Amino acid sequence: MNPQIIREYISRIIFLLLFLPNWDAPIITQRLKRIPSILAKLKRLPNMRLQTMQDIGGCRVVLSDVKKVHALRDLLLDSKTKNELVKQDDYIENPKDSGYRGIHLIYKYKGKKDNIYNGYTVEIQIRTKIQHSWATAVEVVGTFLKQSLKSGEGSDKWLYFFKLVSLLLAFIENCLPENISSERLKEIKEEVNLLVGEIEVFKKLEAFSVSTHLITDNGNSDVCGYFLILLNIDQQDVQVWSYKEKYRFQATEDYKNFEKKYKDTKEVDIVLVNAKSIKTLKKAYPNYFADSKEFLDKLKEVLAKEI
């Protein structure tokens, strides 16, 4: 998948955002799914084929609230495009069993007649900041416990904790599923309070901190471009290489070389993403910098809230 193809979708999203009233500065990023993640998904879902995998390439938009998420979704669906909408998953109205919430749109790319990427799918994820903080916390814990919590694998207690917390967060975002009564919500809050102490949620999430080393061999990190992130889980260390837009082919080549080097090393996670700046990068991919602050702040808020 060519990163430039995903950039076409991002340009379209940025254009449509101009039509949102009172829209705040969104977080918009792109990423390519790394090879070990692809292989793990194919192994987990034996009936899936590489050519039908819908999230190899994708872009993510993080907005301030649910209303804006739905508004952008509607703008995308109503806009004219040569690309084909393959599927829409509304995980806000119908959250995943894990508690994951957000909206996913799957498009099939249709470029010029002879374009080798025609038929490839790109996934657009649209989330609120609160939904993003929840997904980030799941990835942070999963990364450092070396368990695929985001895929529903690993500690039952952590999985149950995140599932319950998702409902509490849906409550403060006014999008709680209709089948959850006020009495059940109170029970959920009590269960979460118990789990917070039992699995030491605050202690562990605050302990998952890493040191960040920014390497800028190819230009100013404040200029929009590509970032190559290497997270060493055991050493709790993150390294970041930044590339100006004109060096995107070098970024892709370096990414391929790292993938080959660490293909058998579970302790190292690598990702190549497009982002406006290091600041935007940290907001969009806080799990690589072990930043769960927003999630913990919202957790404290909802546990202190009268239900």
N, C-alpha and C positions, 0 to 999 in steps of 0.2 A: 504494500500500500504506500503510495506516494504522499508524503506529508502535505504537498501542495494541493492535493485533492481536498483534504480536510479543510485547508485554508479557505477554499471556495465556500464551504458551508459556514465558516466563521464570518466571512465577509457578509454573507446574506443575513446572518443573525444580527450582526452589528447594525446593518441597515434597518432591519425590522424593529430593533430596540428604539430607534428614533421616534417610532410611532406610539410608544408607550407613554402615557401621561405620567409626569412626575417620576420618571424612572431614575433610579439611583445608579451609580457606577457599578456595573455587574462585574463578576469575575468570569472571564472567558478563557478557556485553555483548550489545547488539543493534545492528544497522546496516541501512541501506537502501543498495542498490547504486546508485552514482551514474550519471547519464545517459550520460556518455562510456564508462563501463565496459559498460553495457548495449548501446550501439551497437557497440562494438568486438567484443563477444561475438557479436552478431547477424551482423556482417560476417565474423567468423572461422568461424562455423558457419551457412552459408547456409540449411540446412534447418530451423533453429530458428525458432520464432515467439515473439513477446513473451509471449503468453498461456501458453506452455508452458515458459518459462524458470523454473527451480526455485529460483534463489538471488537474486531481486530483494530479498526481505526475509529476514533471517536472524538467528539468535542463536548465540553461541559460548560454550562452556564449556571452561575449561582446568583440568585436574586434575593431581594430582601424579604419577600413574603409570598404566600400562596397565590394571592390575587394576581401578582405580576407573573408568576410561573404559568398560570392558566392563560393569561393574556398573551404571553409570548408563544405558548403552544398554539393558541388559536390563530395568531398572525402567521405562524409557520404553515399551518394546515391550509389557510386561505390564500397564501401567496402562490404566485405562478412560478413554477420551476420545471425544468426538463427532467429532473431526477424523480424517481418513482418512490412514493411512500409505501413501504412494505408492511410496516406494523407500527401500532401505537400501544404502549403499555402505560396505563395510568396507575402508578403505584401509590398515588395519594388517595384516590378514591378506593382502590383495592390494594392495600399494602402487601408486600411479600410476607410469607410466614415468619421470616427473620425479623420483621419490623421495618425493613427498608422502605423508604418513601421517596417519591420523585416521579418525573415523567420521562419516558424514553421514546424517542421517535427513530425508527429505522428507515433509512433511505437507500435505494439502489442507485448508484452513480451512472449517469448517462451523459457522456461527453461527446466529442466528435466521433464520427463513424468508426475511425480506425484506432480509437483510444484503447490502449491495452487494459485500462482500469475499468472499462465499462462492465457493469454487472456487479462490481464490488459494493459491499454495503458499508455504510457509515452510521454510527449510532450517535444521536444527539441526546445528552442527558440534561434535564432542566430540574434544578433543586432550589429550595430556599436555603438561607444561611443556616437555619436550625437543622434542617434535614442533612445538610452537608456536614455539620459538626458531628452529628450522630454517626454518619457513615465513616467519617474520619476516625472517630474514637474506636469503632469496630476494627478498622484496619490497623490502628496503632497497637491495640491489645493483641490482635491476631499476629501481627508482625513480631512482636517481642515475646509472645508465648510460643511462636513458631507453629501456629495453628491457623487453618483457613476458616476463621469465623465468618467471613463475608460469604463463604460458600456453604455455611451451615455445618461446618465440621469443627470439632474441638470441644472445649469445656462446656458441659451442659449448663452449668450455673452462669457462666458468662453469656452464653447464647440466650438463656432465659432472661437474664438481666437486661440485655439490650432490647429484646422483644418487648418487655414491659415498659422500659423507658421510652421507647418509640411512641407508645400510646399516651404517655404523660406529655410528651412534646407535641403530639398531635392535638392534645387538649388545649395547650396554650396557643396553638396556631389556628384554633377553631375549625379543625378538620378531623375531629375524632369520629371513627366509624359509628354508625347509628346503633349498632348492636351492643355498644359498651354503655351500660347504665351508669348513673352517678354513684350508685352503691358499689358497682364493680370497680369503678375508677378509684374509689377510696381504698378498696382492698388492694388494688395494684400499687397504689402509693405506699401502703404498709409493707407489701412484699418487697418493693424496691428499697425501702429504708433498711429492711433486714439484710438484703443482699449486699447493699453498700458496705455494711460493716463486716459481713461474713467473708466476702472476697476482696475486701480492702480496696474498693474502687478508687477513692481519692488518692490513697497512698501509692498505689501502683501506677496510675496514670500520671501522677506528678513525678514519679521516679523515672518514667520512660523519657528521659531527656537526652538529647544528643548534641555533640558539638558540630558546628557547620564551618567548613572550610571552602570559601569561594575562590575558584580559580578562573581568571578571565584572560586566558591566552589569546583569544580571538576578538577582543574588542570590549567596549564599554557595556557593563551589565545593565545599565539603565536604558539601553536601546532595545526595542522589540526584536526578539529573535528566538533562538532555540536554546534549551537547557538540558544537559545530560546530567542526571542525578545518579549517584552510586551510594547506596546505603549499606554499611556493614553492620549487621545486627549485633553480632557478638562484641564488636569493639565500640558499639553505640557511636558511630561516626558517620557523617554525611559529607560527601565531596560533590561539588557542583562545577561543571564546566559550562561557560556561556559562549554562544556563537551569534554573531550578527546574521541577519537574514541571508546575506550573500554567501555565507559559509554553511548553509543547510546541508549540502552534499557531504561536507567534511563531518558534520555532526552525525549524519546517518551512518557514515563509514566507521566513525569512532564507536557508535552504539553497537554496530554489528561486531566489531572487534572485542568489545567488552562482553557481549553475549557469548561469544565463543570462549573467551578466557574463563568466565565464571559459570558456564552452563551446568557444571556438576556441583556448584557450591550453593547450598541452600541458605547460607548465612549472608549472602550478598544479593541485594535487589537493585535492579537497574531500570531506569525509565528515561525515554527521550520525549520531551514535551515542548510545546510552543507557548510562550507566555510573554507578556508585555515587559516585565521586569522581575527582579529577584523578589521584590515585595509581593507582586501578584502571584509569583510562583509559590511562595510560602503560604499564601492564603488559599490557593487552589489545591495544593498538595501538602497540607500540614502533616499528614501521616508520615511523610518522609523526613520530617523534622521533629517528629514526636510531639506535636503541638495539639494538646487536647483542651486547651484553656477555655475555648468557647463552649465546648460540650459540658465541661465541669461547671462553668458559670450558669448555663441553662439548667443543669441538673439541680444545682443548689436552689435556683429560682423556683422550679416546679415543686421541689420538696417542701419549700417554705410557703407555697401558695395554698390558700384555703380552697378545698374542693367540695 
